[in-house]
Amino acid sequence: MKPIERGELLPLAEYEGIRERFRARIIGVKAARRARLGDEMSIVFENRDTVLWQIQEMLRTERITAEPAIRHELDTYNELLPGGAELSATLFIEVQDRDRRDELLTRLCAIEEHVALEVSGHLARATFEEGRRDRGRAAAVQYLKFPLGPEALAALRGGEAEVAIVFDHPHLRARHALPATMVAALREDAG
């Protein structure tokens, strides 16, 4: 997927003028790309629109206007875009109660080694961003990529793929089938 370029970013004042329309559109885009994974997790598959939104929002929130800082945000968030023959996603562990969240994040330490995308029977093991483990516990937000082998890629592009997120962690064994609408969105990402 083509990285977001500097020329695509709007100055803060101009962005403020279109923000509500852009936000409304992105809510729809993300809804088609978000799946609940039980009561305490969700996943959002990233694309150019979701990443552009995140960059613009970060620039707005942090009031970033210096060119080196803008370039840093571009470089950082462009890492979320899928490359050739892969899909990218953000995994959220969403627990409001602090004690329960701390306990769960400790139990799910090393989750990054136990997530895969199953595409019509072909497993694509996730690779996670380095440094997301903190003192023997998982991070509540994980950035991951699913490198697709030739069979998985062909199945996804073929139009009738069954896709699921699979966890094989000692404290979380689950398989969550993704809805057909989400699979269609992922097909676009796979080219």
TABELTA-V467564 format. One line per field, one symbol per residue. phi: phi as a letter, one per 20 degrees, with the letter a starting at -180 (. if undefined). A space follows every 10 residues. Layout:
# TABELTA-V467564
phi = ???
This chain:
# TABELTA-V467564
phi = .fffdgfeee fgfffgfdgf ffgfffgfff ffddcfdnec bbcceebfff fggfffffff felecfgfff fffgffffff ffeflbdcbd ddddcfffff fgfffffegm ggeccbdddl ndedffddff neeclmbfef ccdccdfefg ffffffffoc fecbecdcfg dbdbcdfefg ffgfffgfff m
